[in-house]
Each structure stands twice: as structure tokens, then as C-alpha cells.
Amino acid sequence: MPARSLLTLTTSSGAACAAFLTVKDAADYLGLSPRTLYVWRHRRQGPPSFRMGPRGRVMYRREALDAWIREQEQADSRSNTALNPVSSTPQQRFSRISNA
């Protein structure tokens, strides 16, 4: 049985998918433009990336992209009901008492 390449993973359906994605492939995977990923990388925002190989190509690990997406969902009040201000208990307002 041949060893699997470090660059691919085999899914349960038998189809191979890349474990590491280029900027273009990561942008397609996330539904963004490659330019957005470059800007986020420059600003140290967005999903984690790294340089790989002798030419230092910017790469993204598919697992890291999926984890980043889950983090974004948890940080959004529409996806995470614990952060939704509408579902929180209203705070009691205090009235000012004047000493007149």
C-alpha cells in the first residue's frame, strides 16, 4: 500500500483533498478574494497562514481554516446565543433622587 503524501488527505468517499492550500485556493474555499487574504495577513488578521518551501509560498492548512471559521461563528452574536444582546436579561435602571 503506497504511503499518502503529506500534501493530501483521503476523505471517506475516497476523494483526495489538499491538506495545504495556496492563497488562491484558500480564498476560493472561504469565498473571499485572494487580495482580502493578503491584506488580512499583512494586518495579522484572518486565518493563520505560513510560508512553505524554498520560495516561501504563503500557505493555509485546511484544518486551520475550518477552525477559524468555527471561531468566527462563535464570535458572532447571531450564531452564538450567549452573545446575543436580545436574549440577555434587561438591566434595572436606577433613578436619580434629587435632594431639592
Rosetta silent file (secondary structure, phi, psi, omega in degrees, C-alpha in Angstrom):
SEQUENCE: MPARSLLTLTTSSGAACAAFLTVKDAADYLGLSPRTLYVWRHRRQGPPSFRMGPRGRVMYRREALDAWIREQEQADSRSNTALNPVSSTPQQRFSRISNA
SCORE:     score description
SCORE:     0.000 S_00000001
   1 L     0.000  123.999 -178.135    0.000    0.000    0.000 S_00000001
   2 L   -70.922  145.465  178.028    1.598    3.327   -1.035 S_00000001
   3 L   -72.263  144.716  177.983    2.134    5.981    1.628 S_00000001
   4 L   -76.695  145.903  176.325   -0.041    9.064    1.413 S_00000001
   5 L   -69.333  150.166  175.727    1.615   12.344    0.555 S_00000001
   6 L   -66.303  -18.994 -175.788    1.842   14.972    3.295 S_00000001
   7 L   -88.651   -8.000 -179.844    0.065   17.348    0.931 S_00000001
   8 E  -132.130  152.854  173.261   -3.127   15.317    0.575 S_00000001
   9 E  -122.558  150.193  177.055   -5.661   13.653    2.815 S_00000001
  10 E  -102.380  127.814  178.422   -8.121   10.990    1.744 S_00000001
  11 L   -83.317  171.474 -178.979  -11.756   11.582    2.627 S_00000001
  12 L   -62.733  -25.886  179.334  -14.218    8.809    3.469 S_00000001
  13 L   -81.986   -4.524  178.599  -15.519    8.937   -0.100 S_00000001
  14 L    92.642   -8.008  179.346  -12.030    8.194   -1.392 S_00000001
  15 L   -78.846  140.676  179.145  -11.550   11.612   -2.993 S_00000001
  16 E   -88.711  137.723  175.350   -8.280   13.332   -2.254 S_00000001
  17 E  -130.538  146.284 -176.330   -8.347   16.878   -0.923 S_00000001
  18 E   -70.578  133.461  175.723   -5.367   19.121   -0.288 S_00000001
  19 L   -79.694  -28.162  179.003   -4.288   19.488    3.346 S_00000001
  20 E  -118.104  134.777 -177.509   -2.419   22.682    2.440 S_00000001
  21 E  -118.459  143.082  172.506   -3.964   25.403    0.298 S_00000001
  22 E   -73.187  172.849  178.605   -2.401   28.251   -1.639 S_00000001
  23 H   -58.555  -44.750 -179.714   -3.748   31.765   -1.165 S_00000001
  24 H   -62.277  -45.981 -179.352   -5.952   31.389   -4.241 S_00000001
  25 H   -66.434  -39.496  178.028   -7.317   28.015   -3.123 S_00000001
  26 H   -65.073  -40.064  178.399   -7.875   29.240    0.452 S_00000001
  27 H   -63.398  -43.011  177.008   -9.694   32.314   -0.879 S_00000001
  28 H   -62.172  -42.509 -179.456  -11.923   30.086   -3.029 S_00000001
  29 H   -61.592  -38.627 -178.713  -12.562   27.814   -0.034 S_00000001
  30 H   -89.534  -10.353 -178.001  -13.604   30.793    2.125 S_00000001
  31 L    75.972   31.877 -179.546  -15.485   32.617   -0.626 S_00000001
  32 L  -120.725  173.475  174.100  -13.139   35.611   -0.474 S_00000001
  33 L   -89.305  150.633  175.576  -10.743   37.273   -2.860 S_00000001
  34 H   -57.274  -34.023  179.244   -7.024   36.444   -2.638 S_00000001
  35 H   -60.166  -40.811  178.610   -6.407   40.162   -2.111 S_00000001
  36 H   -59.870  -44.194  179.232   -8.501   40.057    1.089 S_00000001
  37 H   -64.401  -38.794  177.398   -6.336   37.229    2.452 S_00000001
  38 H   -63.789  -42.533  179.302   -3.146   39.129    1.588 S_00000001
  39 H   -65.218  -45.262  178.537   -4.427   42.255    3.349 S_00000001
  40 H   -60.874  -41.328  179.458   -5.509   40.263    6.403 S_00000001
  41 H   -62.104  -44.559  178.822   -2.113   38.530    6.516 S_00000001
  42 H   -60.182  -38.494 -179.320   -0.333   41.892    6.347 S_00000001
  43 L   -86.306    0.932 -177.169   -2.530   43.191    9.203 S_00000001
  44 L    60.692   42.273  176.990   -2.087   39.920   11.150 S_00000001
  45 L  -119.296  177.002  173.974   -5.822   39.222   10.924 S_00000001
  46 L    76.267 -168.284 -176.802   -7.810   36.371    9.459 S_00000001
  47 L   -69.325  152.300 -179.780   -6.967   32.685    9.405 S_00000001
  48 L   -66.843  139.718  178.720   -3.439   31.536   10.317 S_00000001
  49 L  -136.010  170.837 -179.991   -1.026   31.148    7.421 S_00000001
  50 E  -156.019  165.709  177.000    2.646   30.304    6.999 S_00000001
  51 E   -97.634  139.682 -175.813    5.400   30.244    4.399 S_00000001
  52 E  -136.501  139.975  175.071    6.353   26.883    2.933 S_00000001
  53 L    86.384  172.173 -177.058    9.108   25.671    0.645 S_00000001
  54 L   -64.831  -27.008  178.837   12.249   27.259   -0.739 S_00000001
  55 L   -89.088   -5.822  176.702   10.299   30.028   -2.489 S_00000001
  56 L    67.850   41.555  178.922    8.355   30.819    0.680 S_00000001
  57 E   -66.919  138.956  176.629    4.863   30.457   -0.762 S_00000001
  58 E   -74.598  128.243 -177.231    2.096   31.545    1.593 S_00000001
  59 E  -130.883  158.772  177.177    0.025   28.521    2.532 S_00000001
  60 E  -128.162  138.232  174.890   -3.013   27.739    4.654 S_00000001
  61 E   -87.037  129.120 -177.782   -3.766   24.479    6.436 S_00000001
  62 H   -56.425  -40.194  178.333   -7.330   23.340    5.664 S_00000001
  63 H   -59.487  -40.328 -179.461   -7.820   22.315    9.326 S_00000001
  64 H   -67.543  -36.278  177.436   -6.829   25.834   10.429 S_00000001
  65 H   -64.797  -43.462  179.185   -9.325   27.394    8.007 S_00000001
  66 H   -64.138  -41.354  178.438  -12.126   25.209    9.379 S_00000001
  67 H   -64.868  -40.489  179.637  -11.150   26.077   12.973 S_00000001
  68 H   -63.583  -40.408  178.110  -11.022   29.783   12.077 S_00000001
  69 H   -61.985  -44.087  178.220  -14.500   29.569   10.562 S_00000001
  70 H   -61.523  -39.455  177.069  -15.819   27.964   13.774 S_00000001
  71 H   -62.059  -40.242  179.204  -14.202   30.771   15.815 S_00000001
  72 H   -64.267  -39.716  178.712  -15.915   33.361   13.620 S_00000001
  73 H   -64.238  -40.926 -179.201  -19.268   31.647   14.149 S_00000001
  74 H   -70.812  -27.749 -179.280  -18.780   31.632   17.930 S_00000001
  75 H   -82.203  -11.462 -177.430  -17.778   35.314   17.963 S_00000001
  76 L   -94.175  127.025 -177.152  -20.937   36.339   16.071 S_00000001
  77 L   -65.944  -19.681  178.622  -23.969   37.097   18.239 S_00000001
  78 L   -76.524  -29.465  179.296  -26.303   35.749   15.552 S_00000001
  79 L   -92.838  -28.947 -176.978  -24.685   32.302   15.728 S_00000001
  80 L  -111.604  104.360 -175.245  -23.888   32.286   19.443 S_00000001
  81 H   -63.699  -23.177  178.191  -26.996   32.948   21.520 S_00000001
  82 H   -66.054  -24.930 -179.894  -24.874   33.611   24.617 S_00000001
  83 H   -95.042   -6.231 -176.497  -23.577   36.783   22.909 S_00000001
  84 L   -73.188  117.458 -178.128  -26.967   37.930   21.630 S_00000001
  85 H   -65.799  -22.901 -179.506  -27.930   41.119   23.494 S_00000001
  86 H   -71.642  -30.784 -177.603  -31.639   40.450   22.886 S_00000001
  87 H   -87.041   -4.617  179.328  -31.506   37.180   24.852 S_00000001
  88 L   -82.876  157.487 -179.643  -29.811   38.722   27.898 S_00000001
  89 L   -71.281  132.671  179.683  -31.737   39.809   30.969 S_00000001
  90 L   -64.100  144.031  178.546  -32.585   43.509   30.923 S_00000001
  91 L   -86.262  146.742  178.845  -30.703   45.585   33.470 S_00000001
  92 L   -75.772  130.745  175.755  -32.584   47.573   36.096 S_00000001
  93 L   -85.745  141.997  177.949  -32.358   51.319   35.599 S_00000001
  94 L  -102.031  135.121  177.699  -31.653   53.432   38.607 S_00000001
  95 L   -93.770  145.758  177.514  -33.481   56.722   39.034 S_00000001
  96 L   -80.305  135.244  177.976  -31.727   59.744   40.393 S_00000001
  97 L  -103.033  120.773 -179.929  -33.049   61.036   43.623 S_00000001
  98 L   -91.003  142.724  178.702  -32.861   64.783   43.869 S_00000001
  99 L  -101.111   58.107 -178.403  -32.324   66.434   47.216 S_00000001
 100 L  -100.755    0.000    0.000  -34.320   69.547   46.463 S_00000001
